[in-house]
Amino acid sequence: MTDTTPHHLRIVVAKPGLDGHDRGAKIVARALRDAGFEVIYTGLHQTPEMIVAAAVQEDADAVGISIMSGAHMTLLPAVVDLLRQQGAGEVTVFGGGIIPQDDVRKLKELGVAEIFPPGTSTRSIVEWVHEHVHPRSAAA
């Protein structure tokens, strides 16, 4: 029998690109940790390759990406594509930051599970993770 309680979920929280505003990412990482998830925060200035390498190395169930730089249409799809190339396409990718609503729809079509706009409560994010992220290595 597989235990799927939240503390068994591993979530990488990443801040890609040159954007140096990481307060939101740190707040979300702390909220997820406080909710019982295992959180790995990669820090600032991560490339999609670095984020995917961390997710694969950490056997993450999800990757949360915070973007304020406007590069979301490049960086988020790159992470999704690289995860698929690494055989980790089942890792749930979600994001947040300054992302226009038209781009949210496009990102979801490209495989991003959810986008949280500015002002989203950490409670809403934690509840979404509880409902939508599942252990990827249940057979392990």
C-alpha positions as CSV (number, residue, x, y, z in Angstrom):
1,M,0.0,0.0,0.0
2,T,1.4,3.4,-1.0
3,D,1.3,6.3,1.5
4,T,0.4,9.5,-0.3
5,T,0.4,11.9,2.6
6,P,1.7,15.4,1.7
7,H,5.1,14.9,3.4
8,H,5.9,12.3,0.8
9,L,5.6,14.8,-2.0
10,R,8.8,16.5,-3.1
11,I,8.5,19.9,-4.7
12,V,11.3,21.9,-6.4
13,V,10.7,25.7,-6.2
14,A,12.8,27.6,-8.7
15,K,13.5,31.2,-9.8
16,P,14.6,31.1,-13.5
17,G,16.3,33.7,-15.6
18,L,17.8,37.1,-14.5
19,D,14.8,38.1,-12.4
20,G,16.1,38.8,-8.9
21,H,12.7,39.1,-7.1
22,D,12.5,36.0,-5.0
23,R,10.4,37.0,-2.1
24,G,7.2,35.4,-3.6
25,A,9.1,32.2,-4.4
26,K,10.4,32.0,-0.8
27,I,7.0,32.7,0.7
28,V,5.4,29.9,-1.4
29,A,8.3,27.5,-0.6
30,R,7.8,28.2,3.1
31,A,4.0,27.7,2.9
32,L,4.5,24.4,1.1
33,R,7.0,23.3,3.6
34,D,4.8,24.3,6.5
35,A,2.0,22.3,4.9
36,G,4.1,19.2,5.2
37,F,5.6,18.9,1.7
38,E,9.3,18.4,1.2
39,V,10.6,21.5,-0.6
40,I,13.8,22.1,-2.4
41,Y,14.4,25.8,-3.2
42,T,17.0,26.2,-6.0
43,G,17.7,29.9,-5.5
44,L,18.0,32.7,-8.0
45,H,19.1,32.8,-11.7
46,Q,18.4,29.2,-12.6
47,T,18.3,28.0,-16.2
48,P,15.7,25.5,-17.4
49,E,18.4,22.9,-17.6
50,M,19.4,23.6,-13.9
51,I,15.8,23.4,-12.8
52,V,15.2,20.1,-14.6
53,A,18.5,18.6,-13.3
54,A,17.4,19.5,-9.7
55,A,14.0,18.0,-10.2
56,V,15.4,14.8,-11.6
57,Q,18.1,14.5,-9.0
58,E,15.7,15.2,-6.2
59,D,13.1,12.8,-7.6
60,A,10.6,15.7,-7.5
61,D,6.9,15.2,-7.9
62,A,6.4,18.9,-8.9
63,V,8.2,22.0,-9.9
64,G,7.0,25.4,-9.0
65,I,8.4,28.3,-10.9
66,S,8.2,32.0,-10.1
67,I,8.6,34.4,-13.0
68,M,8.4,38.2,-12.9
69,S,10.7,38.9,-15.8
70,G,8.3,38.5,-18.8
71,A,10.2,35.4,-20.0
72,H,7.5,33.0,-19.0
73,M,6.6,31.9,-22.6
74,T,10.2,30.8,-23.1
75,L,11.2,29.5,-19.7
76,L,8.1,27.5,-18.5
77,P,7.7,25.6,-21.8
78,A,11.4,24.8,-21.8
79,V,11.2,23.3,-18.3
80,V,8.2,21.1,-19.4
81,D,10.0,20.0,-22.6
82,L,13.2,19.2,-20.8
83,L,11.4,17.2,-18.2
84,R,9.8,15.1,-20.9
85,Q,13.2,14.7,-22.6
86,Q,14.6,13.4,-19.3
87,G,11.8,10.9,-18.9
88,A,10.2,12.9,-16.1
89,G,7.2,14.2,-18.0
90,E,4.9,13.2,-15.2
91,V,6.4,15.9,-12.9
92,T,3.7,18.5,-12.4
93,V,4.9,22.0,-13.4
94,F,3.1,25.1,-12.0
95,G,4.1,28.7,-11.9
96,G,3.3,32.1,-10.7
97,G,4.2,35.7,-11.2
98,I,3.3,38.4,-13.7
99,I,1.8,36.4,-16.5
100,P,-1.0,37.9,-18.8
101,Q,-4.2,35.9,-18.8
102,D,-3.9,35.1,-22.6
103,D,-0.5,33.6,-21.9
104,V,-1.9,31.5,-19.0
105,R,-4.1,29.6,-21.5
106,K,-1.2,29.1,-23.9
107,L,1.0,27.8,-21.1
108,K,-1.6,25.3,-20.0
109,E,-1.9,24.1,-23.6
110,L,1.9,23.6,-23.5
111,G,1.8,21.4,-20.4
112,V,2.0,23.8,-17.5
113,A,-0.6,22.5,-14.9
114,E,-1.5,25.9,-13.3
115,I,-0.5,29.5,-13.0
116,F,-1.0,31.5,-9.9
117,P,-1.3,35.3,-10.4
118,P,0.0,37.9,-8.0
119,G,-2.2,38.0,-4.9
120,T,-3.0,34.3,-4.9
121,S,-3.1,33.2,-1.3
122,T,-0.6,30.6,-0.1
123,R,-3.5,28.6,1.2
124,S,-4.9,28.4,-2.3
125,I,-1.6,27.2,-3.7
126,V,-1.2,24.6,-0.9
127,E,-4.8,23.3,-1.5
128,W,-4.1,23.1,-5.3
129,V,-1.0,21.1,-4.6
130,H,-2.9,18.7,-2.3
131,E,-5.5,18.2,-5.0
132,H,-3.4,18.0,-8.1
133,V,0.1,16.8,-7.4
134,H,0.6,13.1,-6.9
135,P,3.7,11.0,-6.1
136,R,5.4,10.1,-9.4
137,S,7.4,7.1,-8.1
138,A,4.7,5.2,-6.3
139,A,6.3,1.9,-7.5
140,A,9.7,2.8,-6.0
